[in-house]
Amino acid sequence: MKTPDISPAELHKIMEDYEYDPDIMNTEDERSLAIKRAMTKLPEADRIIFCLYLEFGSSRKLAKFLGGIHHSTALKEVSKIKEKILYYLQTESKNKDLITN
């Protein structure tokens, strides 16, 4: 795989945009608060599965932890949960638009 040609100035700009923040999970910006609100709307089992997925970082590790289910089953469940979170986020965004207009 060939790496893209990036000028030093472009690389510097990218690094500024994505500067490491060790307190990123403690920052209470609007996006993180919206995600937290969306996750509270999930059924408890979905919240647990999604948090485990985030902790393990892969559907294979999640599947193994859940008792050896096939990783594609775990991935399918995580995908469904992500869709629910996105739906909640979109619904919240639409409601905010209605209130402010």
LINMOSUL-V677363 format. One record per run of one state. SS is the DSSP state (~ for helix, > for strand, _ for the rest). FROM is the first residue (numbers start at 1). LEN is the number of residues. If there is no record, write none. Layout:
BEGIN
ss:SS from:FROM len:LEN
ss:SS from:FROM len:LEN
END
This chain:
BEGIN
ss:_ from:1 len:7
ss:~ from:8 len:10
ss:_ from:18 len:6
ss:~ from:24 len:3
ss:_ from:27 len:3
ss:~ from:30 len:11
ss:_ from:41 len:3
ss:~ from:44 len:13
ss:_ from:57 len:2
ss:~ from:59 len:7
ss:_ from:66 len:5
ss:~ from:71 len:30
ss:_ from:101 len:1
END
